[in-house]
């Protein structure tokens, strides 16, 4: 039985499409939203799609199965794995994609993802190998002591598989595509270079691009093409320009009826973060040092994400000319507030 707090939440679009939010524990402390999109008569749906799939561990896959079954029992939608029309992945992060091998044992529905995500989803081992090959250079660039706990944790993260095994992508997507006459594909890089949002009538499935309570984790573009703050802010501009959207549903947490206000809050939050980095860079600082200077109440659980974020902020400010980047003798990048901002 699904706890009341995890029962699917139903939204109906302006065109009558039903969108069910199923929340699963992708990681022990990270609930992630999966969406079942249904069109047609509930007793005989003519189209059903699963958007994102959660994690690969048993707790996540069990919650996915139970939540989707509750769509049938609690809402009367006669969907089934045998007749599922489509699977869509919004971006290849493990809390959204790692459950794919499990889902593939239940359905032959064709899988769609943004075209630049295809190699990662089909060949996760190659992605891991590339990450391991480049991790020492990243540690050096960020000024992270090679024998520190941070270095150990970053090496471990680089060695993680995105999903347990590769899954074939049947439909590579491109910006502006209309998939199955249901989803309009909107490429929103920044959080992840191949991330997409999906519009269904007046509802926007905003993945991790737009979240109700948190700013999405960012890493520098030097670590991943399409990542970084410049891409993220440009994607916010593009999202804000959408007309006729009444509700946004993110990859985590609850619905966003006031999604435009949320975009404004995110812009303001990043402006404050940028100001904090500029203030801390009165003397040459590594990314490692800037992270500690800006986050005085740093919690260990946040450290890696904040290292990524600090790198993204410094990269953006350097590209804008507000920080000057030089190199220390050991290869670490040093950032100093430019004379024009002093």
N, C-alpha and C positions, 0 to 999 in steps of 0.2 A: 504494500500500500504506500502511496506517495503522501508524505506529510503535507498538511494544508499549506505550509509556507512554500512548498515546492510544486504545488499544483500548477499546471500550465495556465498562463494568462492569455486571454483571447482579445485580439483587436480586429476590427473589421474595417477594411479600407473603403474609400469612397466608391470603388467599383464592386464592392461586395466580396472581395477576397478576404479570407480569414487568415490571420497571422497569429500563431501560437508561440509564446515564449516558454521554452522549457529550460530551467536552470539546472546545471549539473556541476559537481565539484571537480573541475578539470584538474586542479591541484588541491591538496588538503585545505589550504586557506584561500583558494581563489575560485569562487563560483563564476561560471561562464554561461552565457546565454546561447542556446541553440534555438533555431526557429523552424517550425513546420508551417509551410505556406500551402493553403488549400483553396481550390476553386471548384465551382460546380455544386450540385446537389450533395449535401452531407452524406446521404445514403449511397450515392454513386458519384464520388468526386471524379472530375475529368482531368484534374491536374493536382499533384502533390509534390512539393519540393522540400528538401531538408537543407537548411543553410547553416553551415558549420556543424561540428560533430563532437566537440569536447575532447577530453583527454583519453589516454589509452589504458589507464589503470582500472581495476574492477569497480571501484566506487563510482567513477565517472560513467563507465559504460552501463552499469546497472541503473544508475539514475536516468540515463538517456532512454533506456528501454522502458523503464517504469513511467517516465514522464510522457513519452510518446503514446504508450498504451492508455494513459489517462486522457489524452486527447480523444481517444475513441470512447472510453467509458464515461467520462464526465461531460463531454461535449457532443457526443454522437457522430463524430466524423469517421466514416467507414474507410479510412485509409489503411494501407498495409505495406509491408516491406516488399511484397511481391509486385505491387502495382505502383510503387514509388516512381515518379516521373523523372526526378532529377536530384542530384546532390550538388551544392555549390559551396566552395570554400572562399571566405572573404580574404584571408591572408594566411601564409604558412608559418604560424606560431603554434607551439605544441598544445596550448589550451584550446585552440580552434580546429586543429587538423590531426592531432595524434590519434584520435579515435577512428580514423579512416579504415585501417585494416580490419577492425572489428565490424564496422558498418558494411564493409565489402563482403563479409561472410553472410550477410543477411539480405543483401539486395544487389541486383545487377544494374541499378539505375545509373545512367551516365553521369560522370563527374565533370564539373566545370570549375575553372580557376583562371585568374589573370595569366596571360601568356608567359610573363617573366617568372611566375611562381612554378611553372610546370617542371623544370629540371629539379627543383628542390623537393617537390612532392613525389616525383617519380624516382629520384635517386638521392634519398636522404643521407646515405653513406658518403657520397661525394661531397655534399654540403658540409658534413662533419669533418672530413679530411681537409677540406679547404680552410675551415675554421681553425683546426689544430695547426696547420702549416703557417698560418698568419698570426697566431696568438702572441708569440714572443715579440714580434714587431709592434703589435698593439700595446703590449705592456710597456715597452720602451718608450713609445710615443707619449703615453699618458704619464710617464714618470712613476710608475708603480714599482716599488722594490721587488726584485725577482723572487726573494724568499719570504715575502709577506703573505698574510692570510688572503689578502685581496688577489694576489697573483695565483695562489692555489685555487681559489674559488673561480676565477676567470678561466683558468685552464680546464677546470672540471666542466664549466658551462660550455666551453668550446667543444668538449668531447661528447656532449650529449647528442643523441639522435633526435631529430625533429619529430619523427614518427617511427614506430618499430620496424616497418618495412615499406618500400615504395608502393604506390598505388597509381595506376595509369590514369592520366587526365584525358578524357574523351573530347572535351570542348575547351580549347584555349580561348580566353576572352580578351577583348580589347575595349578601350575606353569608348563609350557611346553605343556599344552593342545593345540590342534588345534580345534577351535570352528567352526563348520559348514564348514570345509575345507576353511575357509576364514581368521580367526584371529589366530595368534599365541600368546598365553598368556605368558606374562613375569611378574613375581611377582617382584615389586619394592617397598618394604617397606621403611619407613623413614618419609615421609610426613604423611602417614597414613599406619597403619600396614597391611591392606588388599588391598592396592592399586596395580593395574596392569596397565601395558602398553600393547598395542595391535599392533602387526605387521601385516600389509597388504601388501604383496609383498615387495616393497622397501620403503614403508611409515610406520613410527612409530607414532602411536597415543600415545603420551607420558604423557597424563593426567596432573597432577600437579607435576610429578616427574621432568620434564624438561620443563622450561618456558623460553621465550626469553628475558625477562626484569627483572624478579624478582627471588630471591631465594625463594623456597616454604616454607611456615610456618612449623616449626618443634616444637614438644613438647617432653619432656623427655619420655623415655620408661617406667619409673615408672608410668606415667599417662595413657599410652596406649601400650599394647604389640605390638612390631613391629615398633613403632615410634622411633624417636631419630636420632642423627647425625651419630652414627656408622652404623646403618642400611642404612641411606641415602647415605653415602659415598660408602658403599659396592654396593648399587644399581647403583650408578654412574659408578663404575668400570664395573659392569655387562652390563650396557647399552653401554658403550664405546666399549666393546668387540664385539658388533654386527657387522656383515659384510654385505655389500650390501644395507645398508639403505642410501637413498639419501635425505630424508626429514623427519623432525619431526614436528608434529602438536600437540601443547600443549593444555591444558584445558583452557588457557587464552592467549589473544594476538595473534600475527601473526605467520606465518610459520617460521621454522628454517632450512634453507638449510645448514647452517654451524653449525650443531648441535654438532659436536665434539669440536669445539672451544668454544661453550657455556658451555660444561662440564668443560673444563679447566678454564673458567672464574668463574664458580660456586665453584670449588675447591679452587681457589685463594681467592674468597670472604670469604669462611668459614675459611680459614687459617688466614685471617686478623681478623675475628670475634673472633677466638680462642685466638689470640695474645692479643686482647683487653681485654678479660676476665682475662687472666693471668696477664696482667699489672695491672688490677684493684684489684687483689686479694693479694696485698702485706700485708694486714691485714685481719683477718677473716671477711667474708662478707656473708650476706644472698643473696638468689636469687633476692629478691626485691631490695637490696642495689646495687648489681652488675648491675642489669638492668639500674638503674639510673646513675651509674658510667660510664658505657660503652656508653650509649645513652644520650649525653649531651643536644641534641636538641629534646628531646622526645615530640612527639605529642600525645595527648590523644587518638586519633583514633587508634594509633599503639600500645598502651600500653599493651593490653592483649597478642597480638601476640609476642611482644618483651619479655614479662615475660616468655611465653612458650619457646621462642628461647633461652633466657638466661639460663633457666633450662636445656635445651638440651645440650647447650655448656658446662655448668659446669659438668653435668653428664658425658659427654664424656671425659673431661679433668681429672675428678676424676678416671674414669675407666682406663685411660692411665697412671695414676700415677703422673700427672702434678699438680693436686690439691689434697689437703687432706681434707676430709669431716669429721667434727665433729658435735656435736649437742649442741645447747644452752639449758639452763635449761627449756625453754618453749617448746622445741621440734623442733625449727627451725634449719634447716641445715646451717652450716657455712663452707665456702670454703676458704682455704688458700693456696697460692702458695707453692708447695713442696720445700724442701731445695735444691733439685737437680736443680730446675728451678730458684732459688733465684739469 
